[in-house]
Amino acid sequence: MPPALRTRLLAALAAALTVAAGLTVRAVTGGWFGKYAGDALYTVLVYALIVLVWPRITPARAALGALAFSWAVELAQLTPVPAALSEVSVVARLVLGSTFGAADLVAYAAGAALAASAHALLGRRREHRPEPVTTPP
């Protein structure tokens, strides 16, 4: 299987697992843990989607992209636009949120760091895998 396709498949799987984890955290936990775990997982999902689109991206660049997107969405909450859209659409509420929280910025950074670390570890593991031995015909 070509490396880019394998990376895309793993990114799609990571995105699906992240959504499942986010829904589970939301359903079974509450309080600060549920809120900030959800925020971190939001950035992990953005990270996985970035890798899905650009499979050869480095972990550092994917993390910066996911973090920039997450922070931009959070900072947009300083305007009335996300709150107004959230009142009309459940999808907008899930993607954009409605109210700004400075602590959310830290949770997004933790999610980006977690995703980049996992990505780098997987890449390192693939690099150390021995090449299959082939015999000439």
N, C-alpha and C positions, 0 to 999 in steps of 0.2 A: 504494500500500500504506500503511495507517495506520502512523504512526510507532511506536506501541507494538508492533505485530506485527513490524515490521522490527527493532526492538530485541530482541525475544524471539528471532527467528530468528538474529540475529547472536550473541546470548548462547548459544543452543544450539550453534551452530557453534563458538564459542569454547570451550565446555565439552568438546565432542568432540575438538577439536584439543589441548586441554590434557591430556586423558586420554591421547591418542596420544603427546604429547610426554613425559608422565610415564613411560609404559611404555617409550618409546624411551630416555630418559635412564637408566632403571633397567637396561635390557638392554645398553647399550653403554658405560656409564661406571661407575666405581666410586669408592671413596674419598670424600673430603669433598665433591667437586663433585657426584657423584651423589646423595649424601644431602641436601645443602642445596638443590640444584636441585629435587629431589623435594618437599622441604618448601615451597619457594616456590611450586611449581606446585600443591600441595595448596590453598594459599590462593587462588591464581588461579582454581582450579576452584570453590571456595566463592563467590568473587566473581561468577563467571559465573552460578552458580545463583541467587544473590540477584537479579541483574539480570534473569534469566529470569522470576522470580516477580514482581518489582517493576520493570518496565521504565522507569519515570519517575524512579527513584532517582538521586540525584546521585552522581558518582564518589566524593566524600569519604564520604558515608554508606555506600555499598556497601563501600568499603575498610574503614571502621571496623567494619561488621558482619562482614565476612570475617575481619578480624584478631581481633575479639573471639571469634568461633567457634573459630578456629584456636588461639588462646591458651587458651581454656577446655578444649579437647580436650587440649592439651599439659599444662596444669596438673592435669587429671584423672588424668594418668599418675603423679602423686605418690601416688595411692591404688592399691590392688591391683586395682581393678575392671577397667580396660582390659586389663591383662595377663591376667587370668583369662578375659575374653571373647575375647581374641586367641588363646588356646590352643584354644578351641572352634571359632572361626569365622575363615576367611580374610578375609571381608568386614570383620569387626570389627577384624582386624589391620590392614587397609588404611586403614580410617576412623579408628580410635582409637589405633593404635600400641600400644606396650607399656611403653616406658621414657621417663622425662622427660630432656630435654636442654635446658639453658638456651640454648644456641646456636640451637636450633630456633626460639626466639621471634624472633630476629633474621631468620632466613630467612623466617618468615611475614610479618614487616613488609616485607621486600623484595618478596615476592610481592604483597602488598596495594598497595604503592606502584607496582609495575609495572603491575598491572591498572588501577588508577585513572588512571595516566598515559595508558595506551592508550585507555581509555574517554573521557577528557577530550579527547584528540586527535581521536578519531573524532567526538565531539560538535561540536568546533570546526570540523572539516572540513564537517560537515553544515550548520552555521550559515552558512558562507561560500559554499555552493553557490547559484548563481543560480536564481531561481524560473523555471519554464518560462513562456514567453510564450504567452498564449492570446488569440485574437481573438474578439470577441463575434460571435455568429451573425447 
